[in-house]
């Protein structure tokens, strides 16, 4: 009998930037549909962190974003998550066990975002990446209901290493004088 050591011998891989990548692919598709053969404009804008490319950045920011229940970007995020999860699971650790895709990012979305250049979704260089499976901060403008509908399109059964999401509630909506109210 081969002894593998501890009962828990799995290895995981943290995945960052799901929504940024999905939003970026959709933004590129939208831009090239409206401005065929102008892909070098995006490349130059990214190299320059959108400095001098304000109109292009505004266009990219206006494209569909994950978290607003937009079919194109929800489908893109789901497909990326599925493919990335499969690639990670195909890798084996030193015990021959599959790596587990983990779509949680305990503050590392801030650190890794700092090292990522500008992206085609309109995100500037050094800005954070999305937390866990969440949309990029400020991108989900349709409200919590639409954000949940987008979220429901993700293949959670593929995330056997885990996932995280953050729901912030603004305290200004709670006007009671004490905790009971």
Legacy VTK file of the C-alpha trace (Angstrom):
# vtk DataFile Version 3.0
C-alpha trace
ASCII
DATASET POLYDATA
POINTS 181 float
0.000 0.000 0.000
1.329 3.403 -0.939
1.156 5.947 1.883
0.468 9.461 0.703
0.889 11.166 4.052
-1.782 13.392 5.468
-5.445 12.788 4.878
-5.665 16.195 3.202
-3.164 16.239 0.388
-4.758 18.450 -2.221
-3.195 21.382 -3.994
-5.041 24.408 -5.229
-4.526 27.224 -7.648
-5.956 30.687 -6.942
-7.609 32.208 -9.997
-7.766 35.994 -10.268
-9.436 38.405 -12.659
-12.276 36.294 -14.078
-14.569 39.272 -14.639
-11.732 41.475 -15.954
-10.845 38.863 -18.560
-14.459 38.257 -19.607
-15.171 41.999 -19.762
-11.986 42.510 -21.794
-12.823 39.860 -24.384
-16.314 41.292 -24.842
-14.963 44.852 -25.079
-12.490 43.799 -27.781
-15.294 42.088 -29.716
-17.489 45.194 -29.450
-14.693 47.539 -30.484
-13.624 45.491 -33.503
-17.251 45.186 -34.590
-17.665 48.980 -34.490
-14.110 49.815 -35.610
-12.836 46.994 -37.812
-9.093 46.915 -38.479
-8.358 49.367 -35.659
-6.937 46.889 -33.141
-3.628 48.766 -32.912
-5.471 51.695 -31.324
-6.383 49.444 -28.375
-2.817 48.135 -28.138
-1.389 51.669 -28.010
-3.998 52.763 -25.465
-3.093 49.829 -23.215
0.641 50.515 -23.547
-0.035 54.110 -22.468
-2.458 53.237 -19.649
-5.163 55.089 -21.610
-3.271 58.413 -21.296
-4.461 60.437 -24.288
-7.099 57.815 -25.116
-9.985 59.064 -22.981
-12.664 58.545 -25.645
-11.494 54.991 -26.332
-11.430 54.203 -22.603
-14.962 55.560 -22.184
-16.095 53.390 -25.096
-14.495 50.282 -23.534
-15.993 51.077 -20.132
-19.438 51.351 -21.752
-19.290 47.814 -23.167
-21.242 45.042 -21.389
-19.760 44.054 -18.028
-20.147 40.927 -15.925
-22.606 41.453 -13.080
-25.313 43.168 -15.128
-26.990 40.029 -16.487
-25.737 40.645 -20.028
-25.788 37.405 -22.001
-22.567 37.977 -23.972
-20.333 38.679 -20.988
-22.032 36.185 -18.652
-21.502 33.467 -21.268
-17.869 34.569 -21.713
-17.171 34.458 -17.953
-18.744 31.022 -17.689
-16.700 29.673 -20.597
-13.446 31.109 -19.238
-14.155 29.670 -15.779
-14.944 26.259 -17.265
-11.794 26.161 -19.420
-9.472 27.478 -16.709
-10.890 24.993 -14.189
-10.312 22.127 -16.601
-6.714 23.196 -17.281
-5.986 23.428 -13.553
-7.566 20.046 -12.765
-5.432 18.432 -15.499
-2.272 19.391 -13.583
-1.086 16.974 -10.898
0.733 17.653 -7.651
3.683 15.540 -6.468
1.264 12.921 -5.101
-0.503 12.540 -8.432
-3.608 14.366 -7.202
-5.306 16.970 -9.375
-4.911 20.626 -8.562
-8.148 22.318 -7.545
-9.316 25.572 -9.134
-9.962 28.131 -6.411
-11.833 31.274 -7.435
-11.364 33.007 -4.116
-8.804 35.747 -3.791
-8.246 36.710 -0.166
-6.898 40.227 -0.779
-4.478 38.986 -3.450
-6.742 40.551 -6.089
-5.321 43.860 -4.822
-1.697 42.741 -4.953
-1.951 41.035 -8.332
-3.900 43.938 -9.773
-0.998 46.172 -8.855
1.245 44.156 -11.182
-1.179 43.913 -14.113
-1.119 46.556 -16.833
-4.166 48.256 -18.317
-6.772 45.863 -19.706
-9.169 46.157 -22.682
-12.217 46.455 -20.414
-11.057 49.997 -19.543
-9.309 49.058 -16.272
-6.178 51.118 -15.718
-2.780 49.690 -14.881
-2.274 48.852 -11.191
-6.015 48.951 -10.396
-7.318 45.951 -8.502
-8.703 42.847 -10.162
-12.171 41.598 -9.263
-12.549 39.853 -5.898
-13.236 36.135 -6.266
-16.077 35.560 -8.729
-17.331 39.144 -8.340
-17.574 41.792 -11.027
-14.857 44.427 -10.999
-15.661 47.129 -8.444
-18.172 49.569 -9.959
-18.885 47.469 -13.067
-22.172 45.945 -11.841
-24.390 48.998 -12.164
-27.705 47.182 -12.469
-28.044 46.261 -8.810
-27.692 43.183 -6.665
-30.434 41.221 -8.462
-28.716 41.463 -11.835
-25.387 40.701 -10.222
-26.845 37.477 -8.794
-28.332 36.516 -12.165
-24.887 36.869 -13.766
-23.357 34.940 -10.900
-25.822 32.087 -11.396
-24.409 31.534 -14.903
-21.013 30.504 -13.501
-20.127 26.794 -13.348
-19.722 26.549 -9.563
-19.504 22.765 -9.751
-16.134 23.262 -11.510
-14.670 25.276 -8.593
-13.767 22.347 -6.335
-11.014 24.410 -4.702
-13.497 27.060 -3.598
-14.740 30.484 -4.550
-15.491 33.746 -2.821
-17.895 36.625 -3.253
-18.406 39.805 -1.289
-21.722 41.554 -0.759
-21.265 45.038 0.636
-24.270 46.816 2.105
-24.099 50.557 2.594
-24.918 51.425 6.229
-26.792 54.569 5.143
-29.754 52.319 4.280
-30.131 51.310 7.934
-31.659 54.255 9.761
-32.676 52.654 13.064
-31.589 54.233 16.319
-30.297 50.938 17.676
-29.488 47.404 16.506
-33.046 46.218 17.123
-34.531 48.760 14.695
LINES 1 182
181 0 1 2 3 4 5 6 7 8 9 10 11 12 13 14 15 16 17 18 19 20 21 22 23 24 25 26 27 28 29 30 31 32 33 34 35 36 37 38 39 40 41 42 43 44 45 46 47 48 49 50 51 52 53 54 55 56 57 58 59 60 61 62 63 64 65 66 67 68 69 70 71 72 73 74 75 76 77 78 79 80 81 82 83 84 85 86 87 88 89 90 91 92 93 94 95 96 97 98 99 100 101 102 103 104 105 106 107 108 109 110 111 112 113 114 115 116 117 118 119 120 121 122 123 124 125 126 127 128 129 130 131 132 133 134 135 136 137 138 139 140 141 142 143 144 145 146 147 148 149 150 151 152 153 154 155 156 157 158 159 160 161 162 163 164 165 166 167 168 169 170 171 172 173 174 175 176 177 178 179 180
